[in-house]
Amino acid sequence: MRRLLPRSLLGQMLLSVALALLVAQTLSAVLQYRAAEQRRELSAANQLAFQLVSDPRFDYRLSGNGLDDRKRRWLRLRVERTEQNPLRPGEPRNPQREELLGNILGDQGIQPAELIVTQRRVSDDPYVMQRVRSHASGEPPGWTQRMELVAALRRPGDSEYHVARIPLSERENRQIGALVAQTMVLYVVLVGGLALLLRRITRPLAALTRRVESFARTRETDGQMALSGPEDMRRLIAAHNAMERSIAALLDEKDVMLGAIGHDLKTPLAALRVRIESVEDKTERERMAATIEDITRSLDDILSLARVGRPSDALERTELSALVAAVVEEYEDMGQPVILGETTRIAMPLRATWLRRALRNLIGNALRYGSKAHVTVAREGGQAVIRIEDEGPGIPAGEIAAMMEPFARGETSRNRETGGAGLGLTLARAIADQHGGSLTLRNRAGQAGAASGLIAELRLPLD
């Protein structure tokens, strides 16, 4: 059902107005139909009352609606007087019409001793058919299958019934047709005019949405929107343009600051690395070198995490399985237990340098906590999926989300040998976001439902 509904703001608003108009016109049609029926019944009751009260000769129309006016024929009848009950065997009485006709007669000062109102086919009325045959040649025309209304009045102290008849008029279809035409005109005028008005609002809104999506990907201020649309929309576009410029300025300042930090910290670290060579104690020298290397790696992770949101290199079409195989081969050359499983050849636009960094972080975590890594590449729907599985203890279900946060680690120490600074998963997730993808972690179920390793899935959109 949701797939059938329009997804755009313009479509949803037009659909809402169209449905509201349809409901309003339906209610109007029902009310008008009921009013027309009431007028029809009241007119019939008044005609019967007039015949019963004044006892005139009246014209009984033989032709029916839909016939050519030149072919209309009329029969002049009198009110029938009979001592027999005019109600034929099996004919039902109509209490509502009897009550309506009784009220009209009561207003004329007539209190019936008995009042009967029924409905029958013209062909079943011998009084009418006898006079038709005496005034018309041939068989009665098809109008005899129509219905007539018969009313019989017996006054107090009178043994005779006065019986009046009128042919029932057909329901007017012209009114329904007029209402349909009115509805179509309203749809054209109201919905059409509203569509033009909403388009003036939603067109710049759609352009603003595309601009926000573009800025989210590139962080570039080139191609900002020109002011258009109503005043409120113009103010929104102006505010967004100003926000873009502010964000771009902050990002530029951040890049300058990171460059300064990288230069100001790496230079003294390089000098320290040279100076420790003069330390005679080999054990102490190795400890100092490891500390400097630890600081350098942490600094590289922090700078990479800060820069990943605004990459300087462009996307290049790359064969994903070959890139993954190359990273796995690096670990195999170092004698690390990394196994490349099934892969699917997928060519797609990537930032290869950043993706290698993400893969190294994920494989490194698998080796550090799970002792072995198993890597596969698959195509699932519109996504390329890289899976890295280990054989470690997994992560408690309640802590998986926290592991994605900066400086979060499964092992509480800051020793590089047992886990490092805790930026690997955060950086891998940021690189996945940079490509429009996602990184998810889940435990692999082992025996008796216990965790038997962790599965990291890096999903990248193919389009």
Secondary structure, 3 states (H helix, E strand, C coil): CCCCCCCCHHHHHHHHHHHHHHHHHHHHHHHHHHHHHHHHHHHHHHHHHHHHHHCCEEEEECCCCCCCHHHCCEEEEECEEECCCCCCCCCCECHHHHHHHHHHHHHCCCCCCEEEEEEEEHHHCHHHHHHHHHHCCCCCCHHHHCEEEEEEEECCCCCCEEEEEEECCCCCCHHHHHHHHHHHHHHHHHHHHHHHHHHHHHHHHHHHHHHHHHHHHHCCCCCCCCCCCCHHHHHHHHHHHHHHHHHHHHHHHHHHHHHHHHHHHHHHHHHHHHHHHHCCCHHHHHHHHHHHHHHHHHHHHHHHHHHCCCCCCCCEEEEHHHHHHHHHHHHHHCCCCEEECCCCCCEEEECHHHHHHHHHHHHHHHHHHHCCEEEEEEEECCEEEEEEEECCCCCCHHHCCHHHCCCCCCCCCCCHHHCCCCCHHHHHHHHHHHCCCEEEEEEEECHHHCEEEEEEEEEEECC
